[in-house]
Amino acid sequence: MTTAQPLDVQPTPLALLLLGREADPRSERGVECPGDLPSPSDPDLVARARAAKEKLGDKVFVLGHHYQRDEVIQFADVTGDSFKLARDAAARPEAEYIVFCGVHFMAESADILTTDDQKVVLPDLAAGCSMADMATAEQVAECWDVLADAGITDVTVPVSYMNSSADIKAFTGKHGGTICTSSNAKRALDWAFEQGEKVLFLPDQHLGRNTAVREMGMSLEDCVVYNPHKPNGGLTAEQLRAAKMILWRGHCSVHGRFSLESVEDVRARIPGVNVLVHPECKHEVVAAADHVGSTEYIIKTLEAAPAGSKWAIGTELNLVRRVANAHPDKEVVFLDRTVCFCSTMNRIDLPHLVWALESLAEGKLVNRIQVDRETESFAKLALERMLALP
């Protein structure tokens, strides 16, 4: 009887990435952070973060995205959405270190917009974005080849959502396109249709579809979805030639979970409730809502709402909680019965922030996010086109 020898099975690069054992600078997937983190149960974490930040003084500028935990937000010099924060960083050239409490693509945008002397730090490199990872540079280049074979690249303008990697922003800049946010998507699309006949919208299909149909009067038939995992995107050349909006098959893992049933259920449970959702939600959810808008729109709508009004909000839970706590005179609930945080955004916690700040205070640069020169130049071109939008 022979004994079977163990197979020498080597894990694939993707498996290593998912396990957090390797690093891919062009991916939003998780990677390890070097160094030993403080224990999350350390009662002195708040004092340690405060002491490190005070030691650094004006050398550090801490940015906190709206979806961050309260334990992190308390140390942010400014809060906001991804593009606002990147611009805030660029407006502080005296800050040597920009500590971005957000996710990878946001830190990349900050690096693109800040000076060469400033260093952008992401407290946990595993804080990525599943939506941004749904469009890789290789996949988008292949898509462009498919559009070329259909004979439509000369009339197609790429528009990429801010929630995309630097590589995708660079592709957009290189091919005459622009970037958009959830609050200026219509302006970006209006501009794009002045330049060409079609738009390739990356990477969130829902924001693209909702903007085109709700705000620009297009029909759902004007939109097709390009699936990078199917030959030719799963589309024929005739479908591509007939479409006005070529939507990338991407979505936000948080906003994509809300359903029409969520809306119907909350209306049945809370008579008179106002349903307020982010435009990254599915089209049927947006169509059934009372109000639709960006994160800043959601915050301002609640601020202006009368006392006693009732609101069900379809966006990330940390923000919903913060808005609810800020307005105790209003009834604010999460749209779905099953609550959901942005899991990657929540990887930025107090232990990671303390580790990053203490390392910088000791003169050790950690977790720097740096975009290469060529990528930066084309990505910046796309961002500048957005800034020039009327």
Order of alpha helices (4+ residues) and beta strands (2+ residues): alpha-alpha-beta-alpha-beta-alpha-beta-alpha-beta-alpha-beta-alpha-beta-alpha-beta-alpha-beta-alpha-beta-alpha-beta-alpha-beta-alpha-beta-alpha-beta-alpha-beta-alpha
